[in-house]
Amino acid sequence: DAPLGAKTRYRQADAACTFAPLAGALATAGGASSPGGFALHFSTPQWAVTPGQSAVLYDGEVCLGGGVIESTTAAHAAEKAIA
């Protein structure tokens, strides 16, 4: 999978990430999503990503879509504490 970019804050530079659909997430013929969701896995730790905010996914300058953040993980918390 080619890396994509995502924004979780207004005027933020795209952050490299990979996209993973979650079980039950399907795109409709019109491009809208059906119930389900997706996960974004970022290449580097992201600052203050908070449930309730929006995440918008890009392929270069093309907006692929987005959604409201339901949850986050602290996968890089140990790396941030050490650095």
C-alpha positions as CSV (number, residue, x, y, z in Angstrom):
1,D,0.0,0.0,0.0
2,A,1.3,3.4,-1.0
3,P,1.5,5.9,1.9
4,L,-1.3,8.5,2.0
5,G,-1.5,11.7,3.9
6,A,-4.0,12.7,6.6
7,K,-4.8,15.9,8.6
8,T,-6.3,16.0,12.0
9,R,-6.0,19.7,12.5
10,Y,-6.8,22.8,10.3
11,R,-3.8,24.0,8.3
12,Q,-1.8,21.0,9.4
13,A,0.7,19.6,6.9
14,D,-0.2,16.1,5.6
15,A,1.1,13.4,7.9
16,A,2.2,10.1,6.2
17,C,-0.1,7.3,7.1
18,T,-1.6,4.0,5.9
19,F,-5.3,3.3,5.7
20,A,-7.0,0.2,7.0
21,P,-10.8,-0.4,6.6
22,L,-12.4,-1.9,9.7
23,A,-14.8,-4.9,9.6
24,G,-18.1,-3.8,8.1
25,A,-16.8,-0.7,6.3
26,L,-17.7,-0.6,2.7
27,A,-17.8,2.2,0.1
28,T,-21.1,2.6,-1.8
29,A,-21.2,3.2,-5.5
30,G,-21.8,6.9,-4.9
31,G,-18.6,7.1,-2.8
32,A,-20.3,7.5,0.6
33,S,-19.3,5.0,3.3
34,S,-21.6,2.5,4.9
35,P,-21.5,1.7,8.6
36,G,-18.1,0.6,9.8
37,G,-15.0,2.7,9.8
38,F,-11.3,2.8,9.1
39,A,-8.1,3.1,11.0
40,L,-5.2,5.4,10.1
41,H,-1.7,4.3,11.1
42,F,0.8,7.2,11.2
43,S,4.5,6.9,10.4
44,T,5.4,9.3,13.2
45,P,3.6,10.3,16.4
46,Q,0.9,12.9,16.1
47,W,0.2,15.7,18.5
48,A,-3.1,15.9,20.4
49,V,-5.3,13.7,18.2
50,T,-8.6,13.7,20.0
51,P,-11.9,11.8,19.7
52,G,-14.6,14.0,18.2
53,Q,-12.2,15.8,15.8
54,S,-12.2,15.0,12.1
55,A,-9.5,13.1,10.2
56,V,-9.2,13.8,6.5
57,L,-7.4,11.5,4.1
58,Y,-5.5,12.7,1.0
59,D,-3.7,11.2,-1.9
60,G,-1.5,14.1,-2.8
61,E,-3.9,17.0,-3.3
62,V,-6.9,14.8,-3.9
63,C,-9.2,14.5,-0.9
64,L,-10.3,10.8,-0.5
65,G,-12.7,11.4,2.4
66,G,-12.6,11.5,6.1
67,G,-14.5,10.8,9.3
68,V,-14.9,11.7,13.0
69,I,-12.2,10.2,15.3
70,E,-13.7,7.7,17.7
71,S,-10.6,6.6,19.6
72,T,-6.8,6.9,19.6
73,T,-3.9,4.8,20.8
74,A,-0.6,5.8,22.4
75,A,1.5,3.4,20.2
76,H,4.4,5.8,20.2
77,A,4.1,7.0,23.9
78,A,7.3,5.2,25.0
79,E,9.3,6.6,22.1
80,K,8.1,10.1,22.9
81,A,9.0,9.7,26.6
82,I,12.5,8.6,25.7
83,A,13.3,11.2,23.0
